[in-house]
Amino acid sequence: MVRPKAAIARSKIVNVRLTEDEHSEILATATALGFETVSEYIRDLHEKAEIIAPTIGVPVTQSIPAKKYSAPKQYSETSYGQILHGDSLGLLHTTLKPKSVDLIMTSPPFGLVRKKSYGNKDADEYLDWFRPFADGFRRVLKDSGSVVIDIGGSWNAGMPTRSLYHFELLIMLCQEYGFHLCEEHFWWNPAKLPTPAEWVNVRRVRVKDAVNCIWWLSTTPWPKANNKRVLAPYSDSMKHLLVNGYKAKLRPSGHDISTKFQTNNGGSVPPNLIALANTESNSHYQEYCRKHELPVHPARFPVGIPGYFTKFLTDRGDLVVDPFAGSCVTGEACEVLQRRWICCELDEQFLKGAQSRFLREKVESMPQNRAQQTAIRKKPYELFAPCAVSVTDEESPLFMDGGRSRPKAASPAKTVKAS
């Protein structure tokens, strides 16, 4: 039987000289990844070779060869967005078109020593786990777009020392995948409990860990952005300066304080420290989950985090994607700001409660809770100067062993009855 002629004939042959070991390794890799032939494997690599670092003109390292991923399924949709259920690698590598996303706004599972219910990864395996997602980010992000990653730190097991995994992630994304660090932000949660308890409360050799790093990245040094959209209110001293003026002069630091500093821009440029308490204990989302006996996602960030970056970095109608959606906080922020959005979550149990963010179902005390959730805090959070509480060295001597020895529990006070 004559073999039918292919529509696009593969008539070209390329000879590549390999050692015996090189050939064996390539063949083994192709087989392990599910490719039937080395040729099929090489053609697949070529299709992914279009991921280029535009500012340095060299190919970005492709740490993990491309695989075929299943597309996630639509779970629900709203006026502006949709919730998808499934592996977000399918969304990034299969569903979305290349260079179609304006902002990837996400908080992936942190690399923690202690396992959580939402499926976090071990810190020492984190980079290898994240690489396919980094490939997908490069594939779908527009040249003018941004990636914003909220990521918390981790403590090394059994020691009062910190893991470097989230810094290693940042370096990997920049050095291996050609991302640029536009600016790091730090989310300070004033309501964070004094943890880890062993080092903070028991041995008292560390202070509480209350800050998450937020990496703002892009494939170019020039992603679209405008900080006038996220201005902060002027301080009382700045208001006084605008009314009464000041003397323009060169500061000892070298900064030239010119007359332009007296221009009223409607607000001050915010710092890269975001002070936002994560205290939505009575939100509509939690009320809904409790009423319907659904699990509450244990690692939500407040809606103000995605809201801030969405306003800062996107326009109405732009597409925002959260590949680790959890309870779809990013989707809620985008719905209010009228951005198109896609939230993808692997665990369906969290999507059942996530739908409450887009329902208008009346639950008990919902209006009050909703108002509390969306209200702007009238009083700013207080930042105290170092050593604001006076304690003498004699009152609190240093632990000379650095806390290696666990202090003995204090004996309970005895009650003495009067005779």
Beta strands, then each sheet from edge to edge (+ up, - down):
strand 1: 52-53
strand 2: 58-59
strand 3: 73-77
strand 4: 81-85
strand 5: 101-106
strand 6: 141-151
strand 7: 180-188
strand 8: 211-218
strand 9: 249-250
strand 10: 256-257
strand 11: 273-275
strand 12: 319-322
strand 13: 340-345
sheet 1: 1+ 2-
sheet 2: 3+ 4- 13- 12- 5- 6- 8+ 7- 11-
sheet 3: 9+ 10-
end
